[in-house]
């Protein structure tokens, strides 16, 4: 993954009011820190930042050039706050990285294929923590569940990692489980049991009211 160059403006307004004004101006409030550097409060162009994340994913590396700064800085999103309704970015924490440095990131995992018939796939984790060189971070992993029977598990050790990437969790870390799906008869039985339990509870309540 190559870095995306982006310009940023120094940010002098803080608090909720300042953040709102920053966002109204088409910018995303952000803070840049790491490697012993004092935190720098900046504002990123919202459209450019969103396009970069859309294309490169949440682990996109940026070359950030702050207006009036001393030079460009490589940085990686550490935490992103997003408005789930407006689908806009509210705030970004960026951590400084160096070329050749290894960093730990959470990489999205996608299950592909279909498990065996009459099974249900339960996702335990949609991401996998790995360690990789900052300029060669994987954007995502795919793991096949094709034909897996009930009782099977998909673990971190099942993921094929690119060269230079290592697991940051145990190989037996569970990403997904395949269980037996309930049959129509079982579902009807559960429904009947629930109905009987509700009726018994109602009858017990009526008896207690009569006794009082």
Protein Blocks (a to p, Z undefined) as FASTA:
>chain_A
ZZddddddddfbgcjklmmmmmmnopacdddeeehiacddddddfklmmmmmmmnojmbc
cddddehiabdcddddfbdcddfklopafbdcdddddehiacddddddddedjddehiac
ddfbfcdcddddfklccfbdcddfehiaehiacdfklpccdehiacfbdfklcfbdcddd
ddfklmmmmmmmmmmmmmmmmmmmmmmmmmZZ
